[in-house]
Amino acid sequence: MNAPANLPSEDIGTPVSVKIRERVLAARKRFNANDNIAEFIQPGELEHLLDEVAEKMQTVLDSLVIDTENDHNTQDTARRVAKMYLKEVFKGRYTESPEVTEFPNAEHLNELMIVGPITVRSACSHHLCPVIGQIWIGVLPNEHTNVIGLSKYARLAEWIMGRPQIQEEAVVQLADLIQRKTQPDGLAIVMEASHFCMGWRGVKDMDSKMINSVMRGVFLKDANLRREFLALIPRKA
């Protein structure tokens, strides 16, 4: 058998996932479900990882007693699912943070700015069921705050949410990221989402939603500012 492209001959037989895991462990870094591990993936390895996941997904289908050889609906399901996880649903684990151009606050803007609703899609790390909802971001800049385009908030949210997540942790991760990039006087984030682990299984209640928030800086200290932000969010009843 010929060696796969981009893989040294001495690495043949070692799963790509094992090599990536070894690099993470050597760096003494976490690789929890909601961690980004892009820095440990070498060029070309993501495609080989996709092959590996597809192969293992096929064993899952086999164990579920699904005849993927004769069922035309599931003949390519293993690879479709692998591609969905690595390149779509969990893309935020395996790719670098999107580039965000930052500009100085030349006009010294210092008024409350709200971005949203941003539609976000994720998956709960307990059952890998969809989590779909909306996010609102409130920023109170100062003269030293970096200004980023409105669409960039959506890109950052998509990158953070593109991992198996717990909603409470996801909002904190997003707040940390925006805080680092913009350095505002205040930052507020509210997320409202439906969890399919409740609506698709379990109690099967699709009407319930989870709402949580993170407040930083002056949003914690100024109750009037906090109320203004929350009052301006046009959430659905």
C-alpha positions as CSV (number, residue, x, y, z in Angstrom):
1,M,0.0,0.0,0.0
2,N,1.3,3.4,-0.9
3,A,1.8,6.0,1.8
4,P,-0.9,8.6,2.0
5,A,0.1,12.0,0.7
6,N,1.7,14.4,3.2
7,L,2.6,11.6,5.6
8,P,6.2,10.5,6.2
9,S,6.7,6.8,5.6
10,E,7.7,6.3,9.3
11,D,4.3,7.6,10.4
12,I,2.3,5.0,8.4
13,G,0.2,2.9,10.8
14,T,0.0,5.6,13.4
15,P,-3.5,7.1,13.4
16,V,-3.5,10.9,12.9
17,S,-5.6,11.3,16.0
18,V,-2.9,9.7,18.1
19,K,-0.2,12.0,16.7
20,I,-2.3,15.1,17.4
21,R,-3.1,13.9,20.9
22,E,0.6,13.2,21.6
23,R,1.5,16.8,20.6
24,V,-1.2,18.2,22.8
25,L,-0.1,16.1,25.8
26,A,3.6,17.1,25.2
27,A,2.6,20.7,25.3
28,R,0.6,20.0,28.5
29,K,-2.5,21.6,27.1
30,R,-6.2,20.6,27.5
31,F,-8.1,19.0,24.7
32,N,-11.6,19.1,26.2
33,A,-14.6,19.1,23.8
34,N,-14.8,22.9,23.7
35,D,-11.0,23.5,23.3
36,N,-9.4,24.6,20.1
37,I,-6.5,22.3,19.0
38,A,-5.7,23.9,15.6
39,E,-2.1,24.7,16.6
40,F,-1.4,21.0,17.0
41,I,-2.7,20.0,13.6
42,Q,-0.1,20.0,10.8
43,P,-0.9,20.8,7.1
44,G,-2.8,18.0,5.4
45,E,-3.6,16.1,8.6
46,L,-7.2,17.3,8.8
47,E,-8.1,15.3,5.7
48,H,-6.5,12.2,7.1
49,L,-8.3,12.8,10.4
50,L,-11.5,13.0,8.3
51,D,-10.7,9.5,6.8
52,E,-10.1,8.1,10.3
53,V,-13.3,9.5,11.7
54,A,-15.3,8.2,8.7
55,E,-13.8,4.7,9.2
56,K,-14.8,4.7,12.9
57,M,-18.2,6.1,12.1
58,Q,-18.7,3.2,9.8
59,T,-18.1,0.8,12.7
60,V,-20.8,2.7,14.7
61,L,-23.3,2.2,11.9
62,D,-22.3,-1.5,11.7
63,S,-22.9,-1.8,15.4
64,L,-26.3,-0.2,15.0
65,V,-27.0,-3.0,12.6
66,I,-27.6,-0.7,9.6
67,D,-26.9,-2.4,6.2
68,T,-24.9,0.4,4.6
69,E,-23.9,-1.8,1.7
70,N,-27.4,-2.4,0.4
71,D,-29.2,0.6,1.9
72,H,-28.6,3.4,-0.7
73,N,-29.6,6.0,1.8
74,T,-26.7,5.2,4.2
75,Q,-24.0,4.1,1.8
76,D,-22.0,7.4,2.3
77,T,-23.4,8.3,5.7
78,A,-20.2,7.6,7.6
79,R,-18.1,10.0,5.5
80,R,-20.9,12.6,5.4
81,V,-21.1,12.6,9.2
82,A,-17.3,12.7,9.6
83,K,-17.2,15.7,7.2
84,M,-20.1,17.4,9.1
85,Y,-18.3,17.1,12.4
86,L,-14.8,18.2,11.3
87,K,-15.6,20.8,8.7
88,E,-18.9,22.2,9.9
89,V,-20.4,21.5,13.4
90,F,-17.1,21.2,15.3
91,K,-15.0,23.3,12.9
92,G,-14.2,25.7,15.8
93,R,-12.0,23.0,17.3
94,Y,-9.8,22.4,14.3
95,T,-9.3,25.8,12.7
96,E,-7.5,28.9,13.8
97,S,-9.5,31.9,15.0
98,P,-10.9,34.0,12.1
99,E,-8.9,37.0,11.2
100,V,-10.4,40.1,12.7
101,T,-9.1,43.5,11.6
102,E,-9.0,45.9,14.5
103,F,-9.0,49.7,14.2
104,P,-8.2,52.3,16.8
105,N,-11.2,54.2,18.3
106,A,-10.3,57.4,16.4
107,E,-13.6,59.1,17.2
108,H,-13.3,58.3,20.9
109,L,-16.7,56.5,20.8
110,N,-18.0,55.9,24.4
111,E,-21.7,55.1,23.9
112,L,-23.3,51.7,24.4
113,M,-23.3,49.6,21.2
114,I,-25.4,46.4,20.8
115,V,-24.8,43.7,18.2
116,G,-27.5,41.1,17.6
117,P,-29.3,38.9,17.4
118,I,-26.6,36.7,16.1
119,T,-27.9,33.2,15.3
120,V,-25.6,30.6,16.6
121,R,-25.5,26.8,16.2
122,S,-23.6,24.4,18.5
123,A,-23.9,21.0,20.0
124,C,-24.2,19.9,23.6
125,S,-21.1,18.0,24.8
126,H,-23.3,15.5,26.7
127,H,-25.3,14.0,23.8
128,L,-23.9,15.9,20.7
129,C,-27.4,17.2,20.1
130,P,-27.9,20.5,18.4
131,V,-28.0,23.8,20.4
132,I,-29.5,26.6,18.4
133,G,-30.1,30.1,19.6
134,Q,-29.3,33.8,19.5
135,I,-26.7,36.0,21.1
136,W,-26.7,39.7,21.8
137,I,-23.4,41.5,22.5
138,G,-23.2,44.9,24.3
139,V,-20.0,46.9,24.2
140,L,-19.1,50.1,26.0
141,P,-15.9,51.3,24.3
142,N,-13.4,53.8,25.5
143,E,-10.8,55.8,23.6
144,H,-8.3,52.9,23.8
145,T,-10.8,50.3,22.6
146,N,-10.1,48.5,19.4
147,V,-13.1,48.7,17.0
148,I,-14.0,45.7,14.9
149,G,-16.7,45.3,12.1
150,L,-20.1,44.1,13.0
151,S,-19.8,41.0,11.0
152,K,-16.7,40.0,12.9
153,Y,-18.7,39.6,16.1
154,A,-20.7,36.9,14.3
155,R,-17.6,35.2,13.0
156,L,-16.1,35.1,16.4
157,A,-19.3,33.7,17.9
158,E,-19.5,31.1,15.1
159,W,-15.9,30.0,15.9
160,I,-16.5,29.6,19.6
161,M,-19.9,27.9,19.1
162,G,-18.5,25.5,16.5
163,R,-17.5,22.9,19.2
164,P,-19.3,20.5,21.5
165,Q,-20.3,23.0,24.2
166,I,-22.1,23.7,27.4
167,Q,-24.0,27.0,27.0
168,E,-22.7,28.6,30.2
169,E,-19.1,27.9,29.3
170,A,-19.6,29.0,25.6
171,V,-20.7,32.5,26.6
172,V,-17.7,32.9,28.9
173,Q,-15.3,31.8,26.2
174,L,-16.9,34.3,23.8
175,A,-16.7,37.1,26.4
176,D,-13.0,36.3,27.0
177,L,-12.2,36.4,23.3
178,I,-14.0,39.7,22.6
179,Q,-12.5,41.2,25.8
180,R,-9.0,40.3,24.6
181,K,-9.5,41.7,21.1
182,T,-11.3,44.9,21.9
183,Q,-10.4,45.9,25.5
184,P,-13.7,47.8,26.2
185,D,-14.7,49.5,29.4
186,G,-17.7,47.1,29.6
187,L,-18.9,43.9,27.8
188,A,-22.2,42.2,28.1
189,I,-23.4,39.0,26.4
190,V,-26.8,37.3,26.6
191,M,-27.5,34.0,24.9
192,E,-30.9,32.3,24.5
193,A,-31.0,28.8,23.0
194,S,-33.1,25.7,22.5
195,H,-31.4,22.4,23.4
196,F,-32.3,19.4,21.3
197,C,-31.1,17.1,24.2
198,M,-34.4,18.3,25.8
199,G,-36.6,18.5,22.7
200,W,-35.3,15.5,20.7
201,R,-34.8,13.1,23.6
202,G,-35.4,13.1,27.3
203,V,-38.4,15.1,28.3
204,K,-39.0,16.0,24.7
205,D,-39.9,19.6,25.5
206,M,-39.0,22.0,22.6
207,D,-40.6,25.0,24.2
208,S,-38.0,25.4,27.0
209,K,-35.1,27.7,26.4
210,M,-32.0,28.4,28.4
211,I,-31.0,32.1,28.9
212,N,-27.7,33.1,30.4
213,S,-25.5,36.1,30.5
214,V,-22.0,37.4,31.2
215,M,-21.3,40.9,32.4
216,R,-17.9,42.5,32.5
217,G,-16.5,45.8,33.6
218,V,-18.9,48.7,34.0
219,F,-21.9,46.4,33.2
220,L,-21.2,44.8,36.6
221,K,-20.8,48.1,38.4
222,D,-23.5,50.3,36.8
223,A,-27.0,48.9,37.3
224,N,-28.6,51.5,35.0
225,L,-26.3,50.6,32.1
226,R,-27.1,46.9,32.7
227,R,-30.8,47.7,32.6
228,E,-30.5,49.7,29.5
229,F,-28.7,46.9,27.7
230,L,-31.2,44.3,28.8
231,A,-34.2,46.6,27.9
232,L,-32.8,47.1,24.3
233,I,-32.6,43.4,23.6
234,P,-35.7,42.5,21.4
235,R,-35.9,38.9,22.7
236,K,-38.9,36.7,21.6
237,A,-41.3,35.8,24.3
